[in-house]
Amino acid sequence: MLDRRRILTGFGTIALATFVSSKPKAAALIKPDDASTLLVIDVQNCFLPGGSLAVKDGDQVVPIINRIAKGFANVVMTQDWHTAGHISFASAHPGKKPFETIDLPYGKQVLWPDHCVQGTEGAALSKDLSIPQAELIVRKGFHKDVDSYSAFTEADGKTATGLAAYLTARQVKRLFVAGLATDFCVAWSALDARKAGFETYVVEDACRGIDTQGSLAKAWADMTKAGVKRIQSGDIAV
């Protein structure tokens, strides 16, 4: 007759092996390669605490971006670079207040407080950014009569910044987007990156949003629909 204790021990061993084998495997870290670029969006003083268009907790993205940037040989940064009296400023429209919406020839335009005016301290990139290997700074929004959220295309949907051609010439295939603000310049850049054919990731904890009138949830829904991948900084091998 079989030993009862040996049978029970055998069942226990089988059960343990089944449990171990059924545990989900940890997702592999994403390793940036020469075909990968980190795109750092608008980490500028006006969007940081104390700025004229401060994004809540915007300064918290800086150490995260600095850390993940160490894993990238290719880094591009953007800089909002408006003229004084820019068409996107509420101050340029008598009787209008910041965050109201108006119709312009290229579509709906949210009106903003004056921000990131060319050559001002507010337009400067955060002094705490430490990305010495950054190879390119794309300035956007410098045409007085059209706003520009995306790093690729201005708000008229047709005026290109040249970034897509630059990345293509560098044989970049994968784009990782971080910065400010999630629901505007980050989202518009990510959506345009997908349109341009790049595999696109948004590093959620390396971004912060404005979230006006449900804009943050809508931005994530639009990005997900477009095939943008939502990841965390810890998913990237540095």
Backbone torsions as a table, in degrees:
resi	resn	phi	psi	omega
1	MET	NA	141.1	-179.2
2	LEU	-70.9	144.3	178.3
3	ASP	-69.4	121.8	-177.6
4	ARG	-58.2	-39.8	-177.5
5	ARG	-66.2	-36.7	179.8
6	ARG	-67.4	-37.2	178.2
7	ILE	-64.1	-48.0	-178.9
8	LEU	-63.3	-39.8	177.9
9	THR	-63.0	-40.5	178.7
10	GLY	-62.5	-44.3	177.7
11	PHE	-60.9	-39.7	179.6
12	GLY	-63.4	-40.4	179.3
13	THR	-64.4	-42.9	179.1
14	ILE	-63.2	-43.6	-179.2
15	ALA	-62.6	-42.0	179.5
16	LEU	-64.3	-44.2	-179.9
17	ALA	-62.2	-40.0	179.2
18	THR	-64.2	-42.0	179.8
19	PHE	-62.7	-44.9	-178.5
20	VAL	-64.7	-44.5	-177.3
21	SER	-69.2	-24.3	-177.5
22	SER	-87.0	-10.2	178.6
23	LYS	-65.8	134.3	-179.5
24	PRO	-65.3	139.2	178.1
25	LYS	-76.3	143.9	178.2
26	ALA	-64.9	138.7	179.2
27	ALA	-64.3	140.4	179.3
28	ALA	-69.2	142.4	176.9
29	LEU	-66.8	148.7	177.8
30	ILE	-86.8	121.4	-178.9
31	LYS	-101.2	110.9	177.0
32	PRO	-61.0	138.8	178.3
33	ASP	-123.3	-169.0	-177.6
34	ASP	-68.2	-14.9	177.6
35	ALA	-95.8	10.7	-179.0
36	SER	-112.0	142.0	176.2
37	THR	-132.6	138.0	170.8
38	LEU	-92.0	124.7	178.7
39	LEU	-108.8	111.8	-176.1
40	VAL	-100.6	115.1	-171.3
41	ILE	-97.5	115.9	161.3
42	ASP	51.9	45.2	175.4
43	VAL	-85.3	79.0	-171.9
44	GLN	-121.0	159.5	-173.3
45	ASN	-59.2	-36.3	-179.5
46	CYS	-63.0	-25.2	-178.2
47	PHE	-96.3	-0.9	-179.5
48	LEU	-100.1	164.0	-179.5
49	PRO	-49.1	131.1	-177.0
50	GLY	93.2	-10.8	179.5
51	GLY	-80.8	167.3	-175.7
52	SER	-72.0	-19.8	176.8
53	LEU	-136.0	54.9	-173.2
54	ALA	-65.7	133.8	173.4
55	VAL	-92.5	128.2	-177.5
56	LYS	-52.9	127.2	179.5
57	ASP	61.3	23.2	-178.2
58	GLY	-59.1	-31.2	-179.5
59	ASP	-68.3	-19.0	-177.7
60	GLN	-70.7	-15.7	179.1
61	VAL	-77.6	-21.0	-171.6
62	VAL	-61.6	-52.8	179.3
63	PRO	-63.5	-31.7	178.3
64	ILE	-67.6	-45.1	178.9
65	ILE	-63.7	-43.5	178.4
66	ASN	-57.6	-40.0	-177.6
67	ARG	-68.8	-49.3	-176.2
68	ILE	-72.1	-26.5	-179.7
69	ALA	-61.6	-25.6	179.2
70	LYS	-62.4	-21.9	-179.2
71	GLY	-88.4	-1.7	-175.6
72	PHE	-114.6	128.2	171.8
73	ALA	-77.0	-27.2	-177.3
74	ASN	-113.4	119.9	177.4
75	VAL	-134.3	133.0	173.5
76	VAL	-121.6	140.2	178.2
77	MET	-120.8	153.1	175.1
78	THR	-118.7	159.6	-176.2
79	GLN	-144.5	116.4	172.1
80	ASP	-62.5	134.2	-169.1
81	TRP	-146.9	71.8	-172.1
82	HIS	-85.5	151.6	169.4
83	THR	-75.1	159.3	169.7
84	ALA	-63.4	141.2	-179.3
85	GLY	69.9	26.5	-178.0
86	HIS	-58.7	147.8	-175.4
87	ILE	-62.1	-20.7	180.0
88	SER	-84.7	-4.2	-178.7
89	PHE	-87.4	132.5	175.9
90	ALA	-58.0	-33.3	-178.6
91	SER	-64.0	-17.3	179.2
92	ALA	-86.0	-1.1	-176.7
93	HIS	-129.5	96.9	-177.2
94	PRO	-50.9	132.2	177.9
95	GLY	86.9	-6.9	-179.7
96	LYS	-97.1	152.1	-179.7
97	LYS	-118.4	155.3	176.6
98	PRO	-53.6	140.5	177.4
99	PHE	80.2	0.1	167.1
100	GLU	-74.3	162.0	-179.6
101	THR	-117.8	137.6	176.6
102	ILE	-128.7	165.4	175.6
103	ASP	-97.0	128.8	175.6
104	LEU	-122.4	167.2	-177.3
105	PRO	-52.5	-28.2	-178.5
106	TYR	-97.9	4.2	177.0
107	GLY	129.3	-162.8	179.9
108	LYS	-70.1	138.5	179.4
109	GLN	-131.6	120.9	170.4
110	VAL	-74.1	134.5	177.9
111	LEU	-92.0	133.2	-173.9
112	TRP	-114.8	158.0	166.0
113	PRO	-60.1	154.3	175.6
114	ASP	-55.3	132.1	-177.8
115	HIS	-157.2	153.7	173.2
116	CYS	48.9	48.0	176.8
117	VAL	-76.1	134.7	-174.5
118	GLN	-47.1	128.6	174.0
119	GLY	82.1	-1.8	-179.8
120	THR	-90.9	163.6	178.5
121	GLU	-63.8	-32.4	179.2
122	GLY	-64.1	-28.4	-179.5
123	ALA	-82.8	-12.0	-176.9
124	ALA	-69.0	146.8	173.0
125	LEU	-65.8	150.9	179.7
126	SER	-55.5	132.7	179.4
127	LYS	-67.7	-15.4	-178.3
128	ASP	-88.0	-7.6	173.6
129	LEU	-66.1	136.4	179.3
130	SER	-133.1	82.9	-178.4
131	ILE	-133.8	71.6	-174.4
132	PRO	-62.7	-22.0	-177.4
133	GLN	-85.0	-1.3	179.1
134	ALA	-56.4	130.1	-171.2
135	GLU	-101.2	-17.7	-173.5
136	LEU	-152.4	138.7	170.2
137	ILE	-117.4	119.6	178.5
138	VAL	-96.8	118.8	176.1
139	ARG	-94.1	135.6	-175.4
140	LYS	-136.2	157.9	179.9
141	GLY	80.5	18.6	-177.4
142	PHE	-89.4	-6.3	171.3
143	HIS	-83.2	125.0	-169.5
144	LYS	-63.4	-29.1	-171.3
145	ASP	-103.7	13.6	176.0
146	VAL	-150.4	136.7	179.0
147	ASP	-82.3	169.6	-179.2
148	SER	-151.6	108.1	175.6
149	TYR	-93.9	-46.5	-174.4
150	SER	-73.6	147.3	173.9
151	ALA	-74.1	-12.0	-174.6
152	PHE	-104.2	-42.1	-171.8
153	THR	-142.6	139.4	178.5
154	GLU	-72.2	172.8	-170.7
155	ALA	-67.0	-11.2	175.1
156	ASP	-77.2	-8.5	176.9
157	GLY	79.0	3.7	-177.2
158	LYS	-135.3	-20.0	-179.3
159	THR	-86.0	109.5	-175.7
160	ALA	-84.9	148.0	175.9
161	THR	-85.5	-18.0	-176.1
162	GLY	95.2	-2.9	-177.1
163	LEU	-64.3	-41.4	-178.6
164	ALA	-60.0	-42.6	179.6
165	ALA	-65.7	-38.5	178.3
166	TYR	-61.5	-48.7	-178.0
167	LEU	-65.9	-39.1	178.5
168	THR	-63.9	-41.5	178.7
169	ALA	-63.5	-28.8	178.8
170	ARG	-88.3	3.8	178.9
171	GLN	61.3	35.8	177.0
172	VAL	-79.0	135.6	179.1
173	LYS	-115.7	-32.1	-174.5
174	ARG	-119.3	134.5	-178.6
175	LEU	-123.0	130.1	177.5
176	PHE	-113.1	120.3	-171.1
177	VAL	-109.2	134.6	178.1
178	ALA	-143.8	162.1	173.8
179	GLY	126.6	-147.1	-170.3
180	LEU	-132.7	140.9	-11.7
181	ALA	-104.6	151.6	-173.0
182	THR	-52.2	-45.1	-170.9
183	ASP	-88.2	-0.3	177.6
184	PHE	-125.7	-90.8	-172.0
185	CYS	-67.4	-34.3	176.7
186	VAL	-66.5	-50.4	-177.3
187	ALA	-63.4	-45.4	-179.4
188	TRP	-62.8	-38.5	178.6
189	SER	-66.2	-42.8	-179.8
190	ALA	-64.4	-41.6	179.5
191	LEU	-65.0	-41.0	178.0
192	ASP	-69.8	-31.9	175.9
193	ALA	-62.1	-41.7	177.7
194	ARG	-64.8	-42.3	178.6
195	LYS	-60.2	-33.1	-179.6
196	ALA	-81.5	-2.7	174.2
197	GLY	95.0	11.0	-179.9
198	PHE	-88.5	141.3	167.6
199	GLU	-68.4	123.8	-166.4
200	THR	-126.3	131.6	176.9
201	TYR	-121.4	138.1	169.6
202	VAL	-109.6	125.1	-178.1
203	VAL	-87.4	97.0	-167.1
204	GLU	-57.3	-46.9	-176.3
205	ASP	-77.4	-5.2	174.5
206	ALA	-99.4	16.0	177.6
207	CYS	-131.6	160.0	169.2
208	ARG	-139.9	148.1	-175.5
209	GLY	-111.2	165.0	175.2
210	ILE	-88.7	-44.8	177.5
211	ASP	58.0	68.0	174.3
212	THR	-105.7	124.1	177.8
213	GLN	55.9	43.4	176.2
214	GLY	77.4	16.6	-174.4
215	SER	-66.1	-30.3	-176.7
216	LEU	-70.6	-47.1	178.9
217	ALA	-62.6	-40.8	179.2
218	LYS	-63.9	-41.2	-179.4
219	ALA	-61.6	-44.6	179.3
220	TRP	-65.4	-39.3	178.4
221	ALA	-63.2	-43.6	179.5
222	ASP	-64.3	-41.9	-179.5
223	MET	-65.9	-43.1	179.2
224	THR	-61.1	-44.3	179.2
225	LYS	-60.5	-34.2	-178.3
226	ALA	-81.2	-6.1	179.3
227	GLY	93.3	13.1	174.8
228	VAL	-72.6	136.0	-177.9
229	LYS	-96.9	130.4	-176.7
230	ARG	-97.3	114.8	-177.5
231	ILE	-130.2	173.9	174.8
232	GLN	-111.8	160.2	-179.3
233	SER	-59.4	-31.2	179.8
234	GLY	-70.2	-9.8	176.8
235	ASP	-82.1	-7.1	-176.6
236	ILE	-103.6	128.1	176.7
237	ALA	-76.5	123.3	-178.9
238	VAL	-108.0	NA	NA
